[in-house]
Amino acid sequence: MILLLAHHKSNPNPQAPIPLLRRFLLPPAPQTPIPAPPANCTPPQPPVPSRKSSPSHLRDVPVLERQALFLRKLRICSVLFDFSDTLKLAREKEVKRQTLSEHVDFVQSGSGRLNEQVQEELVRTLDVNNFRSLPPASHENTGVEPTDPEEEDPYLDPAWPHLQLVYELLLRYVVSSDTDTKVAKRYIDHSFVLRLLDLLNSKDL
């Protein structure tokens, strides 16, 4: 308003400040409301992640990159899943199964000697998957006399699609001519062998 009065004093024409005054006194022009989307309109969904972001197949990368890729894929195989619900994380479970199968084929094919870092991670992956809590036998902690094992109902571990490949990977690693025995003995030690023998006495095999 001070600016208006100053302008009025400097301008002898009293009609001059009227357009400027109207900008302050007149109500603002009504704004056109933005129409709401229809009730049945589906909001835009985020893009589905592409499967191209997953690691490549071991045989599809140069030889010098296979060790690093093998190591990355081993970490995928170290993830444990809950198989009490077969539908939970079904896609991730299938990715792990395929990755384990790929490792079995790679070690069996003799595509290259694994360095010590990869062998250490390989044995750790085998350890995490194999040595887990198992259900007791039917006669344990029940006071019931043990029955003939052939008469007992076979125990089917829900995680067997993964475990079968883990055992196969261990076998292929041990018998492979590319496995450095001196390095393998550092990680497949006496404790590992004893725990593996305990599995042989269980219903797991």
Backbone as a ProteinNet text record, in pm:
[ID]
protein_1_A
[PRIMARY]
MILLLAHHKSNPNPQAPIPLLRRFLLPPAPQTPIPAPPANCTPPQPPVPSRKSSPSHLRDVPVLERQALFLRKLRICSVLFDFSDTLKLAREKEVKRQTLSEHVDFVQSGSGRLNEQVQEELVRTLDVNNFRSLPPASHENTGVEPTDPEEEDPYLDPAWPHLQLVYELLLRYVVSSDTDTKVAKRYIDHSFVLRLLDLLNSKDL
[TERTIARY]
81.9	0	85.5	198.9	289.9	334.2	363.4	402.1	290.2	166.6	53.3	39.2	54.9	43.4	153.9	275.7	386.4	363	308.9	280.2	171	71.2	-38.3	11.2	103.7	156.9	239.6	311.4	395.5	318.7	193.1	111.9	-12.7	-30	-147.8	-276.3	-270.7	-391.4	-440.6	-558.5	-606.1	-649.5	-671.7	-714.1	-597.9	-472.7	-357.8	-336	-346.8	-316.4	-429.3	-541.6	-655	-625.1	-563.9	-533.1	-443.2	-345.7	-257.8	-331.2	-421.7	-498.7	-589.5	-646.2	-734.7	-661.4	-531.5	-455	-451.1	-462.6	-457.2	-595.3	-696.8	-828.9	-924.9	-910.9	-1004.5	-971.7	-1072.2	-1045.7	-976.3	-893	-822.9	-919.4	-878	-961.7	-972.8	-1091.3	-1108.3	-1022	-961.9	-877.4	-959	-927	-996.9	-952.1	-1042.2	-1000.3	-949	-851	-794.9	-888.8	-935.3	-1031.2	-967.6	-1045.5	-998.3	-1000.9	-908.4	-909.2	-1031.8	-1076.9	-1193.2	-1170.7	-1283.1	-1273.2	-1210	-1230.1	-1177.6	-1040.1	-978.5	-847.3	-738.9	-655.1	-546.7	-424.7	-370.1	-252.1	-133	-43.3	74.2	158.5	201.6	280.4	428.5	516	659.7	702.1	804.5	848.7	897.4	866	909.8	1059.2	1136.7	1281.7	1309.5	1404.1	1439.5	1526.2	1506.4	1588.2	1729.1	1753.6	1886.8	1986.4	1932.6	2021.9	2082	2030.2	2083.2	2219.4	2304.7	2438	2431.4	2530.1	2535.8	2572.3	2556.8	2597.6	2749.8	2803.5	2949	3018.5	2955.6	3020.8	3011	2929.7	2909.4	3003.7	3086	3176.1	3319.3	3408.9	3549.4	3610.7	3711	3773	3824.2	3880.1	3937.7	3831.4	3705.7	3598.4	3519	3548.4	3467.4	3483.9	3605.5	3627.9	3543.2	3543.3	3466.4	3316.5	3269	3127	3089.4	3176.9	3153.3	3136.3	3219.2	3213.2	3082.4	3039.6	2912.5	2794.9	2797.5	2687.1	2686.5	2803.5	2808.3	2734	2742.2	2673.2	2522	2475.5	2333.3	2294.1	2382.1	2354.1	2367.1	2422.7	2437	2311.2	2214.2	2089.8	1999.3	1950.7	1863	1717.5	1629.2	1488.1	1403.5	1286.4	1188.4	1097.8	1105.5	1027.6	896.5	862.9	733.8	618.1	644.7	547.2	606.9	556.8	616	596	494.9	466.7	543.9	599.5	671.6	807.6	833.9	960.7	991.9	890.2	908.4	1007	1004.4	1095.3	1240.4	1262.4	1398	1451.1	1364.5	1405	1446.5	1373.2	1406.3	1537.7	1563.7	1691.1	1807.1	1791.4	1898.2	1916.5	1807.5	1818.6	1893.1	1859.6	1926.7	2074.2	2104.1	2243.6	2324.7	2268	2336.9	2363.5	2264.2	2280.8	2390.8	2397.2	2501.7	2640.3	2651.8	2780.8	2822.6	2725.7	2756.4	2811	2745.4	2789.8	2927.5	2950.5	3077.6	3194	3177.6	3284.4	3305.2	3197.7	3208	3274.9	3254.8	3310.3	3459.8	3516.6	3658.3	3693.7	3608.6	3629.5	3742	3796.4	3906.4	3930.2	4054.4	4090.3	4043.1	3975.9	3925.4	4036.5	4046.6	4148.9	4108.7	4198.9	4176	4058.3	4042.8	3931.6	3797.9	3787.2	3662.6	3638.9	3744.7	3728.6	3684.8	3739.9	3698.2	3550.2	3505.4	3364.2	3276.4	3325.5	3250.8	3225.3	3329.1	3312.6	3222	3231.6	3142.5	2996.5	2972.3	2837.1	2785.4	2871.1	2833.6	2803.8	2884.3	2866.6	2732.1	2699.5	2575.3	2453.2	2457.2	2341.1	2328.2	2439.5	2434.1	2407.7	2483.5	2482.7	2378.3	2259.8	2144.3	2075.3	1978.6	1905.8	1813.5	1816.2	1733.8	1628.8	1514	1412.4	1460.6	1424.2	1467.2	1399.7	1461.6	1400.5	1271.3	1185.6	1052.7	1058.2	1167.7	1174.3	1249.4	1310.7	1389.7	1298.5	1333.8	1264	1116.9	1081	941.7	927.4	1037.5	1031.6	984	965.6	919.1	1040.1	1030.4	1138.4	1159.2	1285.6	1309.3	1257.3	1198.3	1143.3	1240.5	1206.4	1287.1	1285.5	1403.1	1404.1	1325.3	1317.7	1242.8	1093.1	1047.8	905.7	864.5	961.3	930	895.9	810.7	778.2	900.3	934.7	1052.2	1030.5	1136.2	1130.1	1174.7	1090.1	1120.3	1138.8	1262.9	1291.3	1235.1	1154.9	1100.3	1208.7	1327.8	1437.1	1520.7	1475.9	1556.3	1592.5	1506.9	1548.9	1678.8	1706.5	1833.6	1940.9	1904.8	2003.3	2064.4	1984.9	2035.5	2148.7	2131.5	2234.7	2354.9	2332.1	2443.6	2533	2472.5	2551.3	2624.3	2557	2618.7	2737.4	2723.2	2832.6	2952.5	2925.9	3034.1	3107	3032.1	3092.4	3178.6	3126.1	3200.8	3325.9	3317.9	3434.8	3544.1	3505.7	3604	3672.7	3598.3	3655.5	3715	3699.8	3749.1	3901.6	3955.4	4101.1	4156.1	4069.1	4111.4	4118.4	4071.2	4072.8	4212.3	4265.8	4396	4376.5	4428.5	4406.4	4458.8	4574.3	4631.7	4542	4484.9	4394.4	4263.4	4211.4	4083.9	4092.1	4206.5	4220.8	4217.7	4245	4240.1	4097.4	4001.6	3862.6	3774.2	3800.8	3731	3817.2	3803.8	3890.1	3822.4	3884.1	3833.4	3692.3	3666.8	3533.8	3428.9	3462.6	3369.4	3334.2	3435.4	3412	3325.6	3348.9	3268.6	3121.8	3098	2959.3	2893.6	2972.8	2918.3	2882.7	2963.9	2930.6	2803.9	2779.8	2655.1	2534.1	2549.8	2439.7	2413.3	2521.2	2504.5	2422.8	2427	2351.5	2212.8	2178.2	2047	1955.6	1836.7	1740.5	1763.3	1871.5	1891.4	1938.7	2006.3	2059.1	2004.6
-119.5	0	124.7	119.6	233.5	265.8	158.9	179.8	243.1	206.4	264.6	412.7	450.9	591.3	672.8	619.8	691.8	710.6	607.2	617.4	721.1	729.9	824.5	968	992.6	1127.9	1170.1	1077.9	1113.4	1118.3	1068.6	1064.5	1149.4	1262.3	1347.1	1283.1	1180.7	1115.8	1016.3	1037.2	946.4	811.8	798	668.8	575.3	624.8	541.7	424.3	439.8	324.9	224.5	249	158.4	16.3	-3.2	-142.5	-212.6	-140.4	-203.1	-231	-141.7	-160.6	-282.1	-301.8	-416.7	-549.4	-552.5	-676.1	-714.4	-616.6	-645.6	-663.8	-597.4	-595.5	-697.1	-725.6	-818.5	-961.4	-1046	-1187.9	-1259.4	-1357.6	-1431	-1506.1	-1521.6	-1593.4	-1739.3	-1795.4	-1937.6	-2028.1	-2128.6	-2224.1	-2343.9	-2391.7	-2508.8	-2633.6	-2704.8	-2823.8	-2934	-3006.7	-3119.6	-3238	-3292.4	-3403.6	-3525.1	-3589.6	-3711.5	-3827.8	-3923.7	-4039.6	-4125.2	-4195.5	-4284.1	-4386.7	-4430.7	-4525.2	-4655.9	-4697.3	-4824.9	-4811.5	-4695.3	-4672.3	-4736.2	-4819.2	-4886.1	-4795.7	-4767.8	-4681.2	-4746.6	-4667.6	-4725.4	-4808.6	-4924.1	-5016.4	-4997.9	-5022.3	-5014	-5122.2	-5097.4	-5197.9	-5324.6	-5436	-5565.3	-5580.8	-5619.6	-5636.3	-5737.1	-5706.7	-5793.4	-5908.6	-6025	-6141.5	-6127.6	-6026.5	-6006.8	-5964.1	-5914.8	-5870.8	-5987.3	-6109.2	-6225.1	-6263.3	-6327.9	-6364.8	-6456.2	-6443.8	-6524.9	-6668.5	-6755.4	-6894.1	-6901	-6993.3	-7003.6	-7028.8	-7104.2	-7136.6	-7022.9	-6920.9	-6811.8	-6694	-6700.5	-6589.6	-6631.3	-6536.3	-6570.9	-6649.7	-6728.7	-6816.7	-6737.2	-6620.1	-6541.3	-6485.5	-6485.3	-6431.6	-6541.2	-6666.9	-6775.9	-6792.5	-6772.4	-6789.5	-6690.2	-6563.5	-6460.9	-6489.2	-6532.7	-6564.5	-6688.2	-6788.2	-6908.1	-6869.5	-6777.7	-6733	-6660.8	-6576.5	-6505.2	-6601.3	-6699.8	-6795.3	-6885.5	-6911.6	-6991.3	-6920.7	-6789.8	-6715.1	-6724.4	-6739.5	-6764.9	-6899.2	-6998.1	-7133.3	-7142.5	-7042	-7045.1	-6998.2	-6948.8	-6902.5	-7022.6	-7033.5	-7143.7	-7097.3	-7186.5	-7153.5	-7241.6	-7189.3	-7263.7	-7339.2	-7471.9	-7554.8	-7602	-7550.9	-7588.7	-7531.5	-7421.9	-7363.2	-7369.5	-7459.1	-7481.6	-7363.3	-7280.6	-7168.4	-7042.6	-7041.9	-6922.1	-6913.7	-6800.3	-6776.9	-6890	-6932.6	-7044.8	-7010.1	-6889.2	-6850.4	-6850.9	-6797.7	-6794.7	-6935.6	-7024.5	-7163.6	-7229.6	-7198.6	-7257.4	-7200.8	-7073.5	-7013.9	-7083.2	-7110.3	-7180.3	-7321.8	-7391.3	-7527.6	-7527.8	-7434.4	-7427.4	-7391	-7304.2	-7264.4	-7380.3	-7457.5	-7576.5	-7675.5	-7696	-7787.4	-7738.6	-7608.8	-7551.8	-7575.5	-7563.6	-7588.2	-7734.5	-7824.4	-7966.9	-7994.7	-7942.9	-7964.7	-7903	-7786.3	-7717.4	-7794.5	-7839.1	-7913.9	-8048	-8113.1	-8244.2	-8236	-8126.5	-8113.1	-8085.6	-8050.8	-8019.4	-7895.8	-7792.3	-7671.8	-7583.7	-7616.9	-7535.5	-7563	-7549.2	-7568.3	-7448.3	-7476.5	-7370.6	-7321.3	-7188.5	-7136.4	-7158.1	-7127.3	-7159.5	-7081.3	-6955.9	-6877.3	-6937.9	-6983.4	-7043.9	-7177.6	-7256.6	-7384.7	-7364.2	-7263.3	-7234.7	-7199.7	-7116	-7077.6	-7195.8	-7282.7	-7401	-7492.2	-7518.8	-7605.7	-7539.5	-7409.5	-7339.7	-7353.1	-7344.3	-7361.8	-7503.3	-7602.2	-7740.5	-7757.9	-7694.1	-7702.4	-7644.3	-7525.7	-7457.7	-7539.4	-7600.5	-7674.2	-7813.4	-7880.4	-8018.9	-8030.4	-7958.3	-7978.6	-7888.3	-7943.4	-7873.4	-7966.8	-7916.2	-8000.1	-8094.9	-8220.3	-8323.3	-8373.2	-8417.9	-8472.1	-8602.5	-8630.4	-8755.5	-8876	-8991.4	-9115.5	-9140.5	-9223.6	-9243.9	-9300.4	-9374.4	-9435.9	-9350.7	-9240.7	-9158.7	-9074.3	-9068	-8987.3	-9025.4	-9146.4	-9190.2	-9312.6	-9379.8	-9500.8	-9621.7	-9606.4	-9717.6	-9792.8	-9923.8	-10005.5	-9976.9	-9964.8	-9938.4	-10051.9	-10015.1	-10114.6	-10136.3	-10231.4	-10258.7	-10136	-10084.1	-9965.1	-9982.4	-10107.3	-10129.5	-10115.2	-10126.8	-10114.4	-9971.1	-9883.1	-9744.2	-9669.7	-9570.2	-9486	-9401.4	-9395.9	-9317.1	-9168.8	-9103.9	-8960.2	-8885.7	-8799.9	-8722.2	-8576.1	-8529.7	-8390.8	-8299.8	-8200.6	-8109.9	-8036.1	-8021	-7950.2	-8042.3	-8164.9	-8261	-8214.9	-8140.7	-8091.6	-8012.3	-7945.3	-7874.2	-7966.6	-8043.9	-8127.5	-8231.7	-8287.4	-8387.1	-8329.9	-8205.8	-8141.7	-8100.8	-8068.4	-8034.5	-8156.3	-8272.8	-8395.5	-8429.1	-8408.5	-8436.1	-8342.4	-8217.3	-8121.4	-8160.4	-8205.7	-8251.8	-8370	-8466.4	-8583.5	-8544	-8459	-8419	-8340.1	-8261.7	-8184.9	-8276.1	-8377.7	-8467.4	-8554.4	-8604.4	-8697.4	-8627.3	-8496.5	-8425.6	-8426.8	-8449.8	-8447.6	-8305.2	-8205.3	-8066.1	-8016	-8096.5	-8054.9	-8073.2	-7966.8	-7972.7	-8036.8	-8156.2	-8231	-8157.4	-8095.4	-8023	-7908.2	-7839.2	-7728.8	-7783	-7888.8	-7944.8	-7992.3	-8048.4	-8099.6	-7988.1	-7866.2	-7754.8	-7723.4	-7756.9	-7720.4	-7842.8	-7952.2	-8077.2	-8149.4	-8105.6	-8155.4	-8269.3	-8307.8	-8421.1	-8394	-8272	-8238.1	-8247.8	-8203.8	-8210.9	-8356.5	-8442.7	-8583.1	-8649.4	-8619	-8678.9	-8637.2	-8512.9	-8467.5	-8530.1	-8551.7	-8617.4	-8761.8	-8828.6	-8965.8	-8972	-8868.8	-8863.9	-8855.7	-8785.3	-8777.9	-8914.2	-8992.3	-9125.7	-9216.2	-9191.4	-9270.8	-9217.7	-9107.9	-9049.1	-9089.4	-9032.3	-9061	-8970.4	-8892	-8796.3	-8863	-8977.7	-9045.1	-9186.4
0	0	0	66.4	67.7	-73.7	-152.4	-291.1	-371.2	-342.8	-413.9	-385.3	-253.9	-216.8	-279.2	-280.5	-342.4	-491	-554	-697.1	-723.9	-630.2	-645.2	-633.5	-540.8	-523.6	-643.8	-705.3	-819.1	-949.2	-948.6	-1070.4	-1046.6	-1117	-1093.4	-1141.2	-1225.3	-1276.4	-1174.1	-1110.3	-1005.3	-1057.4	-1190.2	-1243.8	-1269.1	-1264.1	-1300.2	-1207.8	-1071.9	-985.4	-973.8	-1039.2	-1021.6	-1069.3	-1188.5	-1228.5	-1127.7	-1071.1	-971.9	-842.8	-805	-682.6	-693.4	-811.2	-830.7	-807.6	-835.1	-814.5	-668.8	-578	-435.6	-373.4	-428.5	-366.2	-425.3	-555.1	-617.5	-576.8	-559	-524.5	-638.7	-608.6	-713.8	-803.3	-925.8	-1021.8	-982	-995.5	-958.4	-1046.1	-980	-1051.6	-1096.4	-1212.1	-1265.2	-1189.7	-1121.9	-1046.2	-1137.2	-1087.1	-1161.4	-1148.6	-1258.2	-1248.7	-1183.5	-1096.1	-1030.1	-1128.2	-1113.6	-1203.5	-1181.2	-1280.6	-1264.7	-1155.4	-1096.4	-985.3	-1027.8	-1151.7	-1198.8	-1264	-1248.1	-1309.7	-1223.8	-1280.3	-1208.1	-1203.8	-1083.1	-1076.3	-1143.6	-1197	-1265	-1170.7	-1215.7	-1136	-1167.2	-1066.7	-1094.1	-1190.9	-1269.9	-1367.6	-1300.4	-1359.8	-1307.6	-1331.9	-1230	-1251.2	-1361.6	-1444.5	-1555.8	-1508.2	-1566.1	-1532.8	-1588.4	-1674.9	-1729.1	-1622.8	-1504.9	-1399.6	-1322	-1340.5	-1270.1	-1328.2	-1245.1	-1293.9	-1415.9	-1502.1	-1622.6	-1588.2	-1688.4	-1671	-1669.9	-1591.5	-1575.6	-1708.7	-1795.7	-1922.7	-2023.5	-1992.6	-2086.5	-2063.1	-1959.4	-1928.6	-1961.2	-1984.1	-2009.3	-1894.4	-1925.7	-1826	-1706.2	-1730.7	-1622.1	-1527.3	-1567.6	-1484	-1413.2	-1442.2	-1388	-1237.5	-1187	-1043.1	-963.5	-1007.5	-936.3	-945.2	-1061.9	-1078	-997.1	-995.7	-915.8	-768.5	-721.9	-582.7	-553.9	-645.2	-627.6	-621.9	-706.9	-710.4	-586.5	-530.2	-407.6	-293.7	-290.4	-185.1	-200.5	-323.5	-344.4	-283.9	-299.9	-249.5	-98.6	-32.9	112.3	184	109.1	169.8	195.9	319.1	357.1	353.4	311.6	297.7	389.4	420.9	499.2	402.3	407.4	316.1	378.3	496.5	554.4	472.9	403.1	311.4	171.6	90.2	-41.9	-135.7	-110.7	-199	-160.3	-42.1	3.5	-65	-129.9	-199.3	-298.2	-369.4	-462	-573.5	-621.2	-729.4	-680.4	-559.7	-505.6	-479.3	-435.5	-412.9	-544.2	-649.1	-779.1	-832	-807	-848.6	-778.1	-649.7	-577	-631.3	-660.6	-712.6	-846.4	-933.1	-1062.4	-1047.1	-951.5	-928.5	-873.7	-782.9	-731.9	-845.5	-929.5	-1042.5	-1136.8	-1155.8	-1240.8	-1181.3	-1049.8	-983.9	-997	-982.7	-997.5	-1136.9	-1238.2	-1376.4	-1401.1	-1343.4	-1365.4	-1303.3	-1178.6	-1111.1	-1179.1	-1219.6	-1283.6	-1420.9	-1490	-1625.2	-1626	-1509.1	-1504	-1584.5	-1574.2	-1654.3	-1603.1	-1489	-1437.1	-1290.5	-1248.1	-1108.2	-1027	-916.1	-829.8	-737.9	-722.4	-632.9	-487.6	-396.8	-255.7	-197.9	-235.5	-183.5	-222.4	-346.6	-393.1	-323.6	-303.4	-234.8	-89.7	-25.4	113.1	119	26.6	23.8	-15.7	-101.6	-141.7	-22.7	55.1	172.4	275.3	289.5	383	339.4	208.6	156.2	183.3	163.4	193.1	341.4	424.7	570	611.3	559.1	597.9	558	441.5	392.2	452.8	475.7	522.3	671.6	750.3	895.3	958.9	972.7	1027.1	1125.4	1197.3	1293.1	1217.9	1260.6	1197.6	1296.2	1249.1	1339.6	1400.9	1527.4	1590.6	1527.7	1546.7	1499.5	1576.8	1521.5	1579.8	1721.4	1757.4	1888.9	1989.8	1945.2	2035.7	2124.5	2253.9	2353.7	2366.9	2326.8	2339.2	2427.2	2457.7	2538.6	2461.8	2332.4	2250.6	2197.6	2196.2	2144.4	1996.4	1953.7	1811.6	1725.3	1614.6	1522.2	1408	1325.4	1207.9	1116.8	1078.7	992.7	864.7	814.4	691.2	712.5	839.6	867.6	896.5	920.8	948.8	819.7	835.1	720.4	685	560	521.4	547.7	593.6	618.7	493.3	443.3	323.9	364.6	362.1	396.7	288.1	324.2	221.8	142.6	203.6	135.9	48.5	27	-47.9	-189.9	-261.5	-394	-389.5	-278.1	-261.2	-204.7	-103	-34.2	-127.8	-214.3	-308	-393.2	-436.7	-517.8	-433.1	-306.4	-217.4	-196.4	-172.3	-157.5	-287.9	-399	-528.7	-552	-512.3	-528.2	-441.2	-320.2	-233.3	-296.1	-349.3	-411.7	-531.6	-618.1	-737.5	-702	-596.4	-552.2	-498.6	-422.1	-360.2	-465	-563	-660	-781.9	-791.6	-909.8	-914.5	-1032.5	-1049.4	-1041.4	-1052.5	-1043.9	-899.5	-805.3	-665.8	-606.7	-549.9	-484.1	-346.9	-328.4	-204.4	-82.9	-96.1	17.4	61.7	-36	-1.9	55	-4.7	41	185.5	225.4	362.4	466.2	425.4	520.4	563.2	479.2	505.8	529.2	459.9	491.3	594.4	717.5	823.6	899	1011.8	1090.5	1140.8	1185.3	1236.3	1126.4	1007.8	895.2	864.8	864.6	832.6	938.5	1067.2	1174.1	1163.4	1135.8	1121.2	998.7	895	776.6	806.1	888.8	928.6	1011.8	1092.9	1170	1076.3	966.2	870.1	807.5	788	728.4	819.7	949.4	1045.4	1069.7	1006	1023.8	908.3	910.9	803.2	683.3	687.7	581	453.1	465.8	347	338.8
[MASK]
+++++++++++++++++++++++++++++++++++++++++++++++++++++++++++++++++++++++++++++++++++++++++++++++++++++++++++++++++++++++++++++++++++++++++++++++++++++++++++++++++++++++++++++++++++++++++++++++++++++++++++++

